[in-house]
Amino acid sequence: MSRTDDSTGDDDRHQSSSVEIEHPLEWEETPNNRKAKSERRAISKREEKNDARKIVTGESKYTADYAQNFPDLAEAAVLRSDIAHGYVTEIDTSAAEDMDGVYAVITPDSEEVPDAMYTSAGQSYPEPSPWDLNVLRRKVRFVGDPIAAVAAKDASTANKATRAIDVTYEELDAVFDTEEAMKPDAPQIHDDDRVENSQSGADYARNIEAHTDGEIGDVDGAFEEAATRDDWIVTETEWETPYQSHCVPEPHTTIAHRDEDNRFHLITSTQVPYHTRRQLAHLFDVPIRDIRVSKPRIGAGFGSKQSMLIEPITMALMLAADRPVKLEVTRREEFYAMRSRRPARVRLRSVVTQEGDIEALDMSAVTNSGAYGPHGLTVTGSIATKPLPLYTHTPNIRFEMKAVHTNLPIGGAIRGYGAPQGHFALEGHVDEVAAELEMDPLELRSRNLIGNGDIDTASGITMKGEHVRRIRSCGLDDCIARGKAAIGWDDVEQPDEDHLHRACGVALTAQKSGVAGDELGTAHIKMNEDGSFILQTGAVDIGPGADTAMAQIAAEVLGIEPENVLVQPSDTDISPFDYGAYASSTTYVTGSAVKEAAEDARTQLLEFASRMLEEPTEALETREGAVHSEQTGESVTIEEIGYESIYGDEVRAQVMGQASFCTDESPPPFGAQFADVTVNEHTGEFEIQKLVFAVDCGVAINPDLAEGQVDGAMHMSYELAVSAGLSFDEDGTPETLGFREYGMPTAADQPPLESILVETHEPTGPFGAKSVAEIPVNGVPPALSNSIRRAVGVRVSELPITAEKIRAQLEES
């Protein structure tokens, strides 16, 4: 059913009526939330990223730079399992302990090492991910499991000491493929009596971490009807995606010490300071008040630092060594012992009419969680709940998912969070349908696309109808039109050589803005006497410039320049609470809290100005660093108010605004990814002439930063499409131990990029903003696969896309 059709059934009318009440189209905004471009003073401006110059000059301080603050600092190293599955039966640490310069060696039996179970996932409380981890492990489940750790005078000594530890194993059979892992006779990786798992469908006897499904309409009925009709076509496809590394420039690093009050203080590169504090308190059985987590500047996260990975080991070593300890993992450990994008196999079936109306979508996904289960249910569910809303008009939709354990590295949170796997499958499938119908793929999509004002039920398909949402801003039509023009969709010129074929491919994308009903952002802003402001949030700028955007939002409200808003880094002792930087939530959720806190401060500003100007507050307006009277034209500067508020004779009070923000809304940004590709039919080699991504992120708070996000995410998406990824030998030992083996495209390999910002206005967001950080990572694999399909008629449905795979299919055909 296309979006222009009307439903007249009683059930549809009843649902429509109730949904209209629960999810009204009109949203009550604050009076100043919707501003014309000509009225914007601080937002929608290309402000320089506030830390850009410090980063390029080397003046920024990252976690490792704080080591110089501790003259008695010990450096740490971790001994990791070199077998994929088994028990550690004996650990002889005597040689390591006898080495000069070794301060402490810890094992699972050390009194400083907690025995409690926990999850590494940085998620809300109680965590939806299973508690299936120990800090150090007697049973090892992949090559890389930590089994001992050393603190020594320097990193070289610590590494030498770990090599001196003698470990004896009882080795067990291992399993590396999800289909094999679910068989009844497969090795069982976890004992369900040891794991606390609230996820649905867990079956550890079959290595299933989570299993759930959902359905809208009657999918089986649609396929049964299709079998009786000549004008309905059934299409079936299967897709596979690999591991992907975050490739963060700054490796995971933590410094743990006790402060002058004997409290635990961790300086750490984390996206989730408050979640880390809570989990450490649970593990070490200490009050939350006795733990402080500070986040310095972070050298990128991309979701890798949404997990608490090395903080517990560092804290245990600090207790054992009785001195400050720094643990910084190696690049090798980053590739196999931290977290990665989880591999997925996705199957799709559809029923589509000859006119191009999608009647049914049946989607199933199996993901490889690896040895442990952080984010297993939520990432695998996102394979459907993020892309399927594009075609939420489809009357019959079903999704089934399984997250499965193997003896390979651990899947976790990574930019896109399931959406890249889902978009690769869904958008590739839609193009296959278009080919069968001999229809332009853009025409097929346009017949079925979600639009402004629509009700999206597909995003809640695994939630039994929860998280239905109203689409109040959708610029997909404009994204398609502008991207189509930029790529030259209708003007593709074929190469002169007969063996070269050129075509453009497209993939549409959607994402979310935070986690609906499961977010909290807070902000506190105070004015100095010179009219500048200190802004504190618990959010974490992991590199893209969130602090700059927060300053712009506050400045827009207060009528000042963004440079006069100083944003402080997150620190659990000082900053107000925030869930952290993940799920594309910072601009939408924390930005809303910042806007409300700034409005609170602005109200106080106006009250002081009212007394100083002897004008009612209703007649006053803040702009250009002053408060102006609309009646008399008189004004008083913000700096004058600052001094008056603190030192004045009549009333003294510091101007301070604060706010907390949570919401059940999660408005999706939308995008259209285009790829222009030339393929050599003899060799399968391909050249990408250009990648174009047009995105509707609402109002871009800072266009430069938004475009930077799009360009960076397109590169990461391109890497997923073509890189070698992670590989393992037959025993599960990692073969990818550095950038050279990983094959990440360099700047010289990167095709030309063009990012296009399509402005809409999201009434639930701060000044109309939605998210932008993750959505561009979803589009390149399907757009590239689709362009190759249109160019030479073969489909690459398993990533990475390589010349060898194209050539093999060309030879078969």
N, C-alpha and C positions, 0 to 999 in steps of 0.2 A: 504494500500500500504506500503510495507516494504521499508526501506531506501536504499535497493539495486536496487529497481525498477527505471526505467527511465520514465519521462513523455515526450510526444512528441507533445502535443497539442500546437496550436499557442498561446493561452493565456499564457500557461506555459512558452513558449520560450520568449514571450514579457516581462513577469514579471521577469523571470530569468535575462534577459539582463539588465533591469532597476535596479534590486536589486544588480547585480554585480557591477554596477557603483556606486550606493549609499552606498553599504556595501561591499567593497572589502575584499577579504580574507587576503591579505597581509596588514600589518599595519606598517607604518614607525615609527620605534623606535629610540630613541636617542642611540648613539653608545654604551653607557655603561649600557643599560637597561637589556641586556641579558648576564648573567654571568654563566659560569660553576660553579659547586659546589666548585671546587678546587680554584676558583678565588675569592670567597666570603669571606670577612673579618669580616663584622659586621652583615650582614643579614644571615638568616638560621642558626643562632647560638642560643644556649639555654641560653640566657642571663637571669639573675635573674630579676624578676619584680622589677622595681626601688623603689616601695613603700612596697614591701612584708614585710620587717623586721619592718617597722614602723607600719604596720597594726597589725602584730602578737604581737608586744610589747605594743600596745596601744598608740603609739606616734602620730599617724595620727590624724589630726584635721578635724572633720566633722562640718556641719553647727551648730549644737547645741553647739559645743565646743567654738564657738565665742561669746556665751552669756556672758562669763566672761569679755569681752572687754567693756561691757556697764553696769556700776554700777547702773544706773537708769532704767534698763530693766524691761518692763512689760511682763508677760506671758499671753497667750491668749487661749481661748476655744471657740468652735462653738456650737451653738444650732441648731440641725438638726430636720427636720420634722419627726414626728412619724406616719404620715399617708402617704399612697401611692399616693393620688391624691386629690387635693382640693385647696381652697383659704384660706389664712391667713386673717381673718377678723379683728382680734385685737391682738396687742402685748402689754402687760403691763410689762414694764421693771423697774417699780419704786422700787420694792423690791431689785432687783439686784443693781440698782444704789445707793441705800442707804447703801449697805454693806460696811464695813470697808475694805480698800485695793482695791476697785474697781475704776479704773481710767476712763474707758469708756465703754459704751454699745452702739452698733450700730445695726440698723435694716434697712430694705429696704428704710425707709423714712429718714434716717440720711443724713445730707448734705454732709458728707464725703464719702458716698457710691454712686458710679456712677450708673446712670440709663441706660447707654448705653448697647447695646447687643454686645456679643463677642462670640468667640469659645475658648474652652480650648485647642484645638489641637495645638501642636507645629509643624506647617507646614509652607511651604513657602508662600510668599505673592503674590496675595491675597489668603487667605486660602481657600482650596477647601471644607473644612467642614463648615456647616452652622453657622451663628451667631445666636445662640438660647439660650444663657445663660445670666442671670444677676448675679452680684456679690452675692447679697442676694435676696431671691425670695418671692414674695407675692403669686404667684401660685406655689404650690409644686407638683412635678410629680413622686417622689419616696420616700421611707423611707430613709432619709439621705440628702435630699435637705437642704442647709444651709439657715436659716431664720434670725439668729441674731448671734452676737459674742460679747465677753467680753475681755477686757484687765484689768489685775489685778496685784497685787504685786507678786503673785506666781500662779502656775498652780492649786493648790488646791482651792484657792479662786476663780479663774476664772471658774473652773468647778462648784463650789457651786453656783456661781452667775448665770450661765446658767440654772441651775435647778430651780432657783427662778423666772425665766421669765415665765409669764403666757400667753399662746397662745390659741386663739380661732380659730377654723377652720370651714369652710363650706366644708364638705366632699363631694367628687364626686365619681361616680363609677370608678373603676380601671380595667385595663386589663393587664394580665401577659403573655399571649400566643400570638405569632406572627400571627398565623392563625386567632385567634379570633380578634386580633387588626385590621386586614385588612377588617373585615366585615363592611357593611354600617352602622349598628346600634351600632358599638362599641364606647366607650367613645373617644372623640377626645382630644388628649393629647396636641397638639400645635395648635395655631392659626396662619395660614400662613401669615396673615398681620403683625404679629409681628416678624417673622423670615426672615432673609436675607439668602437665600439658592440658591447658583449657581449650585448645583448638578442637574443632569438630573433626570427627572421622579418623582420629589417630589409630593406627594399627601397627604397633611396633613388631609384631610377629611377621609382618610383611614389609617392614621398613617404611611404612607410610606415616609421615609426620602429621599430615592434615589432608582431609578430603571433604569437599563440599560441592553442592551444585545448586542451581536455581533455574526457574523457568518462568517465562512470560507467555501466555497463550497456550497453544497446543501444537508443539513442534512435530510430534509423531503424526498427528492428524494432517498437518500440511504436507509431509512427505508421502503419506498414504494417498492424499488427493492428487499430488503431483504424478504418482504412478498411473493414474487414470486419465491424465490429460496430456495432449500433445503440445499445448501452448505454455506449459510450465517446464522449465529445465532444472535439473538437479546437477550441481557441481560439487565435487569433493576434492580437497587438497590437503597436503600435509607439509609442515614447515619445521625447521630445526634451527635453533640458535645456540651459540657456544658460550663458554666462559668469556668474560671480559674483565680486565683489570681496571681499577680506577686510575692508575698511573699518576698518583699525586706527586708533585715535585718534592714536598716536605714529607718524609716518612713519619710514621707514628712515633711520637716522642713524649715521654712523661718524666717529670722530676717530682719526687715525693720527699717531703721533710716534715719535721715537727716545728711549729712556730714557737715564739717565746711563751705562749700560753699552753704549750704542750698539745696543741690541736694538730690534726693531720692537715697538711696543706699540699695539694697537688697542682702543679703547673703543667698543663697538658694540652695537646692539640686535639681538641674534641669539638664536635658540633653540638653536644648535648651536656653542658656542664651540670645542670640540675638533675638530669636522669643519672649521670655518673655519680653524683654525690649520694643520691638515694640508694643506688645499687651497692656502692661501697659500704654504706652504713649497714645495709642488710648483711653483706658478706662478712664483715669484720665485727659485727654485733656491737657497734658503737652508735651513740646518738648522732642524728644528722647534724646537730649543732656543733659537733666536734670535728666536722670535716668541712674544708674549704676547697673549692675547685676554681682555679683561675684559668682563663683562656686567653693566651696572648694572640698575636697575629698568627693566622693559619695559612700555610702554603697549600691551599686547596683541600677540599674534602670529597666532593662528588658523592657523598653518602658513606665513604669508607670510614669516616670518623663519627658516624652516627652509632657506632658500636663501641662498647667499652672493652677494649682488647688487651691492653698492656698495663692499665692502671692498677689492677689487683696484684699482679706480679711485682710491680715496682713498689707498691706499698708494703707487701710482705717482705721484700728484700730490705727495705728501709728499716723495718722492725727488727729483722735479724741482724743487720749490720750496725744498727744503732747510729746511723748517720744519714745524711741526704743521699739519695740514689737517683741517677738518671739512666733511663732505658730508652735507647733509640734503635729501632729495628733497622735491619739492612734492606737494601733494595731487593735482594733475593727473598727475604722473608715477606716483603710486601707482595710479591707475586704469588707465593704459595701458602703462606701461613696467616694472612690477614683475612680479607673478605673480597668477593668478586661478584660480578653479575652471574646469576645462576643460569645454567643451560636449560633449554625448554624444547619440548616437542609439542606442537599445536596442530590439531586436526580441525578442519572446518568442512561443513556441508551447508549447502544453501538451496533454497527453492526460489526461483526468479521467473517472473512472467516474461513472455516474448516482448512486452512493451518496456521491460526493465524495472518493474516494481518488485522489490525484495519481499517475499512472503514469509520466509523462514531462514534463520541462521542458527546453526547447531555447532557449538564450539567446545572443544575439550583441550585441556592442557595438562601435561605432566612435567614438573620441573625437578631438577637435581639440586636438593638442598645441601648435598655433601654430607659431612660427618655430623653436623649439628644443625639446629633448626631456627636460628634467628631470622625473623621476617618471612618464614616459609609460607604461611597462610596468606598474609597480607600482600606479599609480592605476587604470588601465583594468582590470587584473586584479581589483582590489578591487570593481569593479562587480558581480562575481559572488561572489567568495569571502567577502564580508561578509554579504550578505542570503541567499544560497542555503542556508546552514546551517540557516535556520529550517525548511526542508522537506527536510532531509537524508535522511529516510526514503524519499523518492522513489527508486525503483529505477533509473531511467534519467534521467541529467542530462548535458547537454552545454553547453559554453560556448566561444565563439570571440570573440577580441578583436583589434582593430587600433587602434593609436595612429598618427594621420596628421598630417603637417605641412601647415600652410597659412601664408600671409603675414599672420597676425593675431597678437595678443599671446600671450605664453607661458603655457601652463598649468603649474601647479605643485602644491605641497601646500597643502591647505586643509582645515579642520575637516571630518571625515567621510571624506576621502581616497578618493573613488570610491563610497562607500556611499550618499550621497544620490541619485546618479544611478541606482544599482542598485535601491534601495528604491522609488523612484518608479515604476520599471517593474514590478518583481516584485509589489509590494503592490497596485498598480493592476490588474495582470493577474489576480491572485487574486480581486479583487472582480468583475472581468468574468466570470470563471468562475462565481462564486457567483450572479451575476445570471442567467446562462444556465441554471443548475441550479435557480433559484428557491429558493436556500438562504440562510439567514442567513450573512453573511460570517464571523462569529465561529465558527459551527458548522463551516464548511468549514475554517477555519484549525486549529481544535482537533483535527480528525480527522487532521491531517497534521503537527502541530508536533513539533519536537524537544523532548526532555524530559530530566529529570535522569537521569544514568547512561548516556545514549545515546552512541554513537560517531558523531562527525561526520566524514564523508569529503568533503563538498561544499567545505569550506574549503580543501582541497588539490587542487581539480579541475584547476588549471593546473600543478600540481607533480608530476604523474604519480604521485599517491598519497602524496606526502610531506605532512607537517603534518596528518596525521590526528590528531584529538584526542578525548579523553574529556570529556564534559560532567559535571562534578562539582558544579555549582551552577546551577540553572535555576529562576527564579521567574516564568516567563512566565504560568503559569496564574493566579497571584496578581495579576500585573500586569494581566491581562485583566479579572479579576473586580473589582479595585479601581478600575481606570480606567472600566470599564463602569458601575459604580455612581456614580462621581463625575460622569460626563457625562450620566447619566440615559438610558442606551441604551434601556431598556424603557418610558420615561415621556415620550417626546417629544410635546409639545402643539403641534398645528398652529396657525398664526396665524389670526385671524378673517377676514382678507382672502383671497379666493379665489386671487389671483395670487401669493401668497407661500407658499412650501413649505419646510418645515424637516426636516432629517434629521441623523443622526449618522454619521460615517465613522470608520474605524479603519485603522491601519497598524501592523504589528508590525516591530520593529527588532532588529538585532544588530550587534555591533562586535567589536573585539578588545582585548586588554590588552597592548600592546606587539607587537613583531614576533617571532614564535616562532623561536627559535634564532638570533636576530640582534640581541641586546641585551646591554648591559653597564652595570650601575649600580654605583657604589662610594660608600662613605661613610667618614668619619673623624670620631670624636667624642672630645673630650678634656675632662677635668674641671678646673675652676678650684678654687682652694683654698676658696672660699666655697660649694662644692657646686653651682654652676651649670656648664653645659656649653656648649662651642662645637661646633656641628655643621657639617661641611663636606661638600658633595656637588658633583658636577659638573653636576647637573641644573639646569634653568633654570625659575624661577617666572615665567611670562609673564603673570601677572595673576590666575589663579584661586585662589591661596592655597596652592600646593604647599608653600612653606616652612612654613606653619602646620601643614599635615598632617604633614610630616616631624617637626616638633617634637613633635606629639602622639604619633606612633609611638614616638619615642625616650623620651618621658616615660612612656608606658605601661610600657615595659620597665624603666625605671630607678626607677619609683615616685616620681616628682617631678611638679611642676606644669609644664605646657608653657612657661610664661613663663620658666622657668629653663633652657630650651634655646634658645640664640641661633644662628640659622641664617645662615651667611655666603653672600653672593652668589658666583656661579660666576666663577672666574678660573683660567685654565689654568696659572698659575704656582703657585697655592696649593691649589686644589680637587683632589680626586682625580678620576679620569677618569669620564666619563659620555657616552653617545651623544647626549644632549640631550633637549629636550622635544618629543617628537612621538610619534605612534602611540598616544596614550593610555597612555603607558608609565610616567609618573613615580610615581604612587602604587603601582602594582603592582611595577615593576622597581626603581626607586630606593628606594621604601619598604621593599622586602624587604632591600635592602642596609643601609638605616638600622636596621632592626630587628635584623639580625645584628650590626652594629657596636655597637649599644647593648647587646646581650646579651654581647658580648665585654667591654665596659666594666663591665657588671654583675657578671660573674664576678670581675673584679679588685676591684670594690667589696666583694664578699662575702669575698674573701680578707683584705682589710684589716680588715673588720668582725670576721671570725673571730678574728684576733689580739687586737683591742681588746676583744671580749666574752668571749674564751676559750670560744668555742662552735664546733662544726663547721659548715662552710658549708652542709651539708645541712639544718641546723636554722634557717637564716636566710632571711628574706624582705624584699624592699624594698617599702615603701609609705609614703605620706604624708611623703616627704622624709626617711626614716630607714630603717635596717636593723634589723629586729626579730628577736628569738629566739622561735621558736615553743615552745621548751621552758621558758625561764625568764621570758619576758615582758620581759627587758631589751632596750634599744635604744641605738643610737648614730646621731646625725644624719648625713646626707650631708655637711653642712658640716664636722662634726668629722672625718669620714673624709678630706675634702679637705685639711685642714690636716695631719692625721697622715701622709697619703701623701706630702706634699711636704716637710714639716719634721720628721717623726718621727725618733726615735732608732734604732729597730730596723731598719726597712726604708723606703727612700725610692724612690718611683717614681711618675711621673704616671700616673694612670688614663687610658688611651687605648684606645679600641676602633676597629677598622676591619674592613671586609668588602667583598668584591666579590660581585656577584650576576648570574648569567646563567641562562637557562632555555630549554628547548624548549617550555614551556607558554605558552599565550596564551588564557586563559579568557575567553569572551565575556560581556559584560554583555547583558542583554535588556531590551526595553522595549515598551510599548504606547502608541501615540499615538492620541488621540481628538479629534475636532473636531465641534462642534455648529454647524451653518450654516443660515441662512435665505436662500433664493434668490428673487428677483423674476423670474417667468417672462416678464414683458413687457420688461424691460430687461437681464436677465442680471446685474444687480447682486446682490451677496451680502454678508451680514453674518455674521461669526463671533461667536457668542454666547460661546464658551469653547473653550480648548484645554487638554487634560489629557494629561500624560505620566506614566505609571507606570513606574519603572525598577528593575530588579534589578542593583545594582552591588555585590553582596556586602554586606559590612559597611561602612557609610559612616563613614570616619574622622572627618569633621566634617560633620554633616548640613546645617548652614547653607551651607557651601561647596558641598556636593553639590547642594543645591536651587538655589543660585545658578548653578551650571553648567547645570542643566536649564533654568532660566528663560532664561538667555542663549542657549543653543543653540536653544531653541524660537523665540526671536525671530529668530535667524539663519536658521533653517529656514523660518519664515514669510516672511522677506525673499526667500529663494530662490523661494518659491511665488508671490509676488505682485509683486515689484519689476520695474522696467523693465530692469534689468541693463545690460550694455555694448552699445553700438551703434556701427556704423562706416558711413562712406559708401561709395560704389561703388569708391573707390580705396584702401580700407582705412584711411582716416584716422579716428581715434577721434572720436566725437561726445559721449561721456560723459567729462566732464573735472572733475566735482565732484559733491558729494552731491545738488545740486538736480536734475541730469540723471539721476543714478543712481536716485533714487526710493526710497531706503531708508526703510522705515516709521519714523515717529517714535514717541515714547512715547504721543502722542495717538492714533496709528493702531493701536497694539498691542491685540489682543483680550485679555480676561482670561485669565490663565494659572494652572494648578494643577499643581504637581509632587508626585509621590507616590513615596516611597522604600520599596521592597519589599526587606526584608532577607533575604538568604540567607547562606550561609557558603562561601566559596571556599577550600578547604584549601591551595591552592598560593600564596595571596596573604597579605600581611602582616595578621594578625589577621582574615583572611577577606575582605579587600577585593579588588575588581576595579576596572576603570576606569569613569568616568562622563562624561568631558569631551566626547566626540564623539557618543555614541550618540543624544542627543536631537535632533541636527541632521538626522537621517535621515527623520523621520516626518511633518512637516506637509504637504509637497507631496502625497504619496499619500493621507493622511487627508483633506485638503481636497478633492482631486479625487474621492475616493470618496464623500464626503458630498454633493457636488454631484450626482454620478451617482445617488445614492439619492434625492435631493430632487426633481430634475426630469428624470432619465432621460437626460442627455447627459454625454458624457465629454470632459474637457479633458486631452489627453495630451501637450500641448506647453506647457512653462513659458515665461513666467509665466502664471498663471491670471488671466484678466481678464473683466470683464463683457462686453466685445465678443466674445470667443471663445464665451462661453456663449450670448449672444444669437444669434450666427450659427448655432450648432448647433441652437438651439431653432427658429429660423426654417426651417432645412432639414428638421427632423423634423415 
